[in-house]
């Protein structure tokens, strides 16, 4: 069986047993670690996996044509496979396949204004109850910041927002733009804790409804405005710009447009903070399963791709931080929470959706543990002298925000 030859080449460490549709069993690896047993339930699965494992593995699991014997799960299978491969391809044929996908990525990631909204709706306009099953109470759908290993997800997501706020050096009364504001958590926190006036823009109808409702509930409608609007249509200026988890949806062909837009929207001494998933192994292409089922038009950038676009935009990179494994820990929490409430997800959608979401969360987590995925936080400015000469202010502001949270809470307004 050709698929067995492929597995023998890939699985050098670990303990993987493959049971084919005719009942034949073969074990791969060096026998180390906990055993993982995979079953194929029709004869065509092995053929499909041999030709295109990067797409067909996820599809076969979604369709129930490939299963993993308990107590192992799809996570253990993906961890075993990606742990063996790392940032390498499964073989020279797949290196060629990857190169071809890189060649056509500008076509795949073409995100003009109308198409960008459709791509966002594909993922973010799902029934909102799905996200309530696994996100923190503030509905932060991006990497948390685990300052301490014992932090809860809620604590780590709040720490993320304050970590970013400290880098932005926001003063009361400043106008802040949140590009891709999600369900509004970042915008609302910045308004409450820094006294800023915030405009949040999203392309998701569902996210907009939730964000606007939350602003009303917290009495912040005079300080925070949420809009269904593409950032490329904005004509205003802002003292600060923040963008968390949105840059992955821009598309490599639109990087110049994106940073040009940031330059245009910032005031003369403005500052921006871009928080995005990034890859450490250089430019690549989006996994075909992720592109088809989860994030159409999406792409995770290499730092070299971002840096080149910033350099050509007239902006200055003033700070870059790389968060390692924080997203892996975030995804672990999401995966555990989702599995605890999986039956509710099945009632909202169906079993196939649940298997798709399991594969998505498990695959994403293993990519951060084994495949060189990280998070970049890039601070950029229009003027090189806009900030203090050292990073000490970031630590001081972060401590101040944390200390203020422990004191009696009050809203800041300009002049406080």
ZILIN-V678364 format. One record per helix or strand of 3 or more residues. SS is the DSSP state (alpha for helix, beta for strand). FROM is the first residue (numbers start at 1). TO is the last residue. Records with the same first field share a line. If there is no record, write none. Layout:
SS: FROM-TO  FROM-TO
This chain:
alpha: 2-10  44-62  74-85  92-103  105-108  113-124  129-132  153-168  185-194  205-217  231-233  247-249  252-265  288-293  303-313  326-340  342-348  351-370  392-406
beta: 16-19  25-28  36-40  66-68  175-179  197-202  224-228  238-244  266-279  316-323  373-381
